[in-house]
């Protein structure tokens, strides 16, 4: 029997980077303090690092899915310099009220629904009992609850929060 993986699920905007609203390129991407160190700490502790992020800017026509993929790739290029990475990025480009036909819809992927978490669990063989989620909004908390994940509300220093949270896991 294959052992299941443990994962650290992170919201993106407001947790990993400053949330300027509709962040889609390195031009408007600013790492928050100690985030890279927090990711490396969890990586060293053998956690899968998984980002789950709503990206309604795609539905609204502000940027494309390709823009998101480029940004996520660049984030990992920067993390590679300190010998760690984000294992996977899950994003929801849909919005129930805004956008064009393709993206204007209710989606089980859109937080606070747990769709992105469940996709990650299936893809990466994740044990939710050994995993946790850190987010900065109520929808992140609801997503974690609906996924049966322990939730930590990000306050100010992701590194301290990750160290404290992973100490007992």
Secondary structure, 3 states (H helix, E strand, C coil): CCCCECEEEECCECCCECCCCCCCCHHHCCECCCHHHHHHHHHHCCCEEEEEEECHHHHCCCCCHHHHHHHHHHHHHHHHCCCCCCCEEEEECCECCCCCCCCECCCCCCCCCCHHHHHHHHHHCECHHHCEEEECCHHHHHHHHHCCCEEEECCCCHHHHHHHHHHCC
